[in-house]
Amino acid sequence: MSRLANRRRWSRQVLLGASAGLVLCGLVPNTAEAANAAAAAYASITSEVYPINPTTNTLPTSRSFSTSGSPTEVTRTAPGQMKVVFHGLAAGVSGSDAGGVVHVRSSSYAYNCNAGTPLASAGDVIVTVMCWQLSDGSGGGWPQLTPFTINYTRGITESGALATARVDGFQPLGQQFTPVTQTNSAGGTIKVIRGATGHYTVDVTGPGAGGAPAVTGTGSANSRCAMLNLGTGLGSAIRFYVRCVDASTGLDKNSHFNFTYAAGTNLLGELNQMSAAYAYIPHVMPLSNTLQPAPSGPLFNRIGTDTTGKITFARPGVDALRIRFGHQGDKGLNNPQFTITPIGSMAHCVPWPGMDPELIYNSGHWDVQLWVQCDVSIGDPPLAFFIQQWVRQYQFA
């Protein structure tokens, strides 16, 4: 089916849940989302977190990308808090809620970062990011900024299938409810049930199996959320299990969260020439620096029309892994971002400090090699697998 035909069959549902009345928690129902144009952006925030005074910084294009073509700005606004402005990404949006979902990842496993509601103001999308240092045994959990990555999508895709939802995690126990907002390029729906404290089931209809999920805690509380499974077939739906905890204590805790499921695409949707790749990578395996094929499980690798690049990985150290996506470096390495989602564990995995994505020449193509570090000490249960997701903008002549 052509991309134009795909556009014609796009379906976007906005299903409203109870409003919690908290702007930072992402729970303002957005009745106008169905009419808003698709949009996506991502950014990597590094040295901008360190100035003591509130300073507005324009991110370089090497660390940010937006389908609007406009720059991204960040400003420290309070201890542990930063405002991210994706300029031009809310053009034509009706209302103060920009719609869509945000995923945030701290770049150090000693910290946790959450996202607020994506707001629309003067044509821009504004997201407040809050970060905390995790407990070191002496209390911990205090607000403190750290380098982080952020991505935003008002979620539709030109290929594959993409489903997103903003979930109110404080709904009544045991009752099925609809997310505050949701989008589904395959025309299905998302339903959620809150079970025991901090535990949720998320049922997604429409997209097929074999994709990659992601979850991010939202709001002004220091909560962390994780995927407990890759998705289990349940009739016409795929069922996912989400667990949320108080990041400073590790105890189960109800939380608002953002959820994304991408099948044959990336977390943002393949808009305006964005590549896509994901792989299910085992952390528990014999130590070896020899690359081997990624195991069976969700695997996808495409840049343009090329889907022939292989995905390989190695575990050279106890907490170190390297993952290589074949052909993802063709035509250069432009504005990359990768997201790591532990599966079945509350463990934290981050890009290896100081190790940027590498270009590796391989049989007429350029592969991209990523280094990942996992803190296996904080897993509950221990980390066994994680999903490695990759996206970058590219330009073909």
C-alpha positions, 0 to 999 in steps of 0.5 A, a space after each residue: 500500500 502506498 504512503 498516500 493510501 496509508 495517510 487516507 486510512 489513518 485513524 486517530 481516536 481520542 478517548 477521554 478519561 477522568 481529568 486529574 486537574 494537574 498540568 504536570 501530570 499530562 491528564 488534561 483531556 484533549 478533545 481537539 487531538 484528532 484534528 491536529 496534524 501529525 508531528 514528531 521531535 527528539 532531543 538530547 540534553 547534555 551540558 545545558 543542564 548545568 548552568 545555575 542561572 535560568 539560561 535559554 539554550 538553543 540545541 545544535 542540530 546534531 542533538 535535536 530534530 523536529 518535523 517542523 524544521 524549527 530549533 529546539 530550546 531548553 531552559 532551567 526553570 527550577 531545581 531538577 526541572 527544565 522546560 523544553 520548547 519544540 518551536 513550530 510543532 504546535 502550529 494549528 493546534 487547537 487548545 492548550 494541550 498539544 496532544 501526543 505523548 512524551 518519553 524521557 530517559 535520564 542518561 545516567 542510571 543514578 537519576 530518574 526523569 519524568 515528563 509533564 503534559 505537552 502544552 501548546 503555546 504560540 505554535 510551539 510544543 512545551 514540555 516540562 521535564 523533572 529529574 531526581 537523583 535516586 536513593 543512595 541509601 541515605 534517603 535520596 530522591 531529591 530534585 536534580 537535573 541530569 543529561 537526558 533524552 526526550 522524544 515527542 510524537 503526535 503519533 501517526 506513521 507513514 509505515 508500520 503501525 504506531 499506538 500511543 496513550 496517556 494513562 491516568 494511573 489513579 483509576 478505580 481498582 479492577 475497572 477497565 478504562 480508556 486512556 486520557 488520550 490515545 492514537 492508533 494508526 491501525 484503527 484499533 483502541 487501547 484499554 487499561 485496567 489498574 490491578 494491584 498498586 502500581 500494576 496495570 494491563 494495557 490492551 492494544 488492538 490494531 497493530 500486529 505482534 512483534 513490535 516494541 513497547 515503551 513506557 515513561 512515568 509522567 507527572 511531578 512525582 518521582 515515579 518510574 514505570 517499566 514494561 514487564 512483558 513484550 506483549 501477549 496475544 489476547 484474542 484480537 488484542 495484544 496485552 502488555 503489563 506495566 509496573 510503576 514504583 516510587 523511584 526513591 524507595 523502589 516500592 510499588 506506586 500508582 502513577 500516570 504514564 505514557 505508553 507507546 507500541 511501535 510495530 515496523 516503525 520507530 517510537 515517533 512514527 516514520 515521518 519526514 525521513 526518519 529511520 527505524 530499528 529495534 531489537 530484543 537484546 539479552 543481558 544474561 549471556 556469556 561474556 564475549 566481545 564477538 558479535 552475534 545475531 540478535 535472538 528471536 523476538 522483536 527485530 526490525 531494521 529499516 532506513 529508506 527502503 533498505 531492510 537488509 541490514 543485520 542486527 548483532 550484539 556482544 556482551 564484553 563486560 558484566 554491565 556492558 553491551 554493544 549493539 550494531 544496526 546494519 546499514 543505519 549509518 548509510 548517508 552519514 550519521 545524522 541527529 541520532 537517538 536511541 531508547 533503551 527499555 528494560 523488559 521484565 525488570 525495574 533495572 536501568 539501562 543507559 547509553 554508555 557514558 562518553 560513548 557516542 554512536 559509532 560508524 562502522 564500515 562493513 561490506 559496502 555499507 555503514 553500520 551504527 554501533 551503540 554502547 549500553 550500560 546496565 545497572 544490574 544491582 537495582 533490578 527487581 527481578 534482575 535484568 534479563 532482556 531489554 529492547 533497544 530502539 533507534 531513530 534518526 533523521 536521514 536525507 537521501 539524494 
